[in-house]
Amino acid sequence: MALTFFKTPRNKQFNYRPVYYDKKKEEREKREKAALEEDTDDYAAALRERLNMRWKRTAGSRSRKASNQRIFVILIVMVALLYLIYIF
């Protein structure tokens, strides 16, 4: 039997299984469920939900487009400055 003064810690084990989340699938299923439940007479709430979903879809593309335009303008300004520096 060996005497030890220091115990080495063991690795901790976790049972973590990542969950795959498909945002488009969730939205599609929500729309299908709403279409099947046409019994509701709350037209304003349904319209608000549709507009909200449409706004969420287009908001990402707008910000991406603005970001790409900003990068393009910055590159043009940098090229112009480099051109002026090396010519003069």
Secondary structure, DSSP 8 states (H G I E B T S, - for coil): ----SS----------------HHHHHHHHHHHHHH-TT---HHHHHHHHHHHHHHHHHHHHHHHHHHHHHHHHHHHHHHHHHHHHH-
